Every structure is written in C-alpha cells, then in structure tokens.
Amino acid sequence: MPQSRVILRWSAYEHEHIERGSDWFWGLGIVAISIAIVSIIFHDVLFAIIIIMAAVTIAILAVHPPELTDFEVSERGVRVAGKLHRYEEIISFWVEDENGDHPTLLIDTIKFMHPNIIIPIEHIDPHEIRAYLKEHAEEVPMQEPMAHKIIEFFGL
C-alpha cells in the first residue's frame, strides 16, 4: 500500500477535562436514583435499570481524563487517532475559528454510524487546514451537533 504524504499533523485532547468534586457525584447519584424510583413506581423497571447504568457510565467518563489524540491531514484524507477518513467519504467540512482560543474542524461524512467528526485544532494555523481541505472537499458552513455541545457542557 503506498504511503500518503502527511501535509499537516497535530495532537490535541478531544475535550477539556473538568475535575469533579464529590458534590457533583452525589448530585448525579441522587438524580439518577430519584428518576429510577419514580420509574419503578410507574412500573417501568427497565427504564430504572437504564437510568442507573447511564449514571454509572457518566460517572466513569467524568473520572477519566481524555487521552491525547493524533490528527493529520494527508493526500489520502483526514486521520483521527489512526482511523483514516478518505476524501471520497467526506461530504463537506468547516473550520470554526471564530470562537477564539479553541478552533475546531467539523467534517460531515457519508458514514452511517459516525456522520459528524469534530476535531479540535491546536498548535496549527486553522487557515492552513482550510486552504488544503478546500482542494479536496466542499467548504460548507456548519455548527457542532447539539448533542456534542450538551456533552461538552457536562464536561464529558
């Protein structure tokens, strides 16, 4: 397999890690248990189990800081943590650099299970990324999905 020439490469954390105090975990537990109890009262035990599992998952995610992820733009596509997204799979992109300190590369793909890719840009000029990607994909204004914003709001 021919090697592709890497044009741009950087590393960044997928999100900012926020240390949580014990009060946050107590709050999460109280809310989850309250919802679970109400769902049991309404004879929906399965929903109660799902709520408890979701709370445990959120707690585990909140404890562990994100790993440093490698990103690169090459002649073949955009690579995120070793996974190549070929230009044939990319519908459009947008470089969101107006929010100051945290520019972001948004990529819309044809993939069913992972249609939107949100890549933080650090230690590299966003205009270089935009200039190179314009040669391979269409630039279309877009915003981060609401689900991603909610997850970031909770620091996950």
C-alpha positions, 0 to 999 in steps of 0.5 A: 500500500503506498504511503500518503504524504502527511501535509499537516499533523497535530495532537490535541485532547478531544475535550477539556477535562473538568475535575469533579468534586464529590458534590457533583457525584452525589448530585448525579447519584441522587438524580439518577436514583430519584428518576429510577424510583419514580420509574419503578413506581410507574412500573417501568423497571427497565427504564430504572435499570437504564437510568442507573447504568447511564449514571454509572457510565457518566460517572466513569467518563467524568473520572477519566481524563481524555487521552491525547489524540493524533490528527493529520491531514494527508493526500489520502484524507483526514486521520483521527487517532489512526482511523483514516477518513478518505476524501471520497467519504467526506461530504463537506467540512468547516473550520470554526475559528471564530470562537477564539482560543479553541478552533475546531474542524467539523467534517460531515461524512457519508458514514452511517454510524459516525456522520459528524467528526469534530476535531479540535485544532491546536498548535496549527494555523486553522487557515492552513487546514482550510486552504488544503481541505478546500482542494479536496472537499466542499467548504460548507458552513456548519455548527457542532451537533447539539448533542456534542455541545450538551456533552461538552457542557457536562464536561464529558 
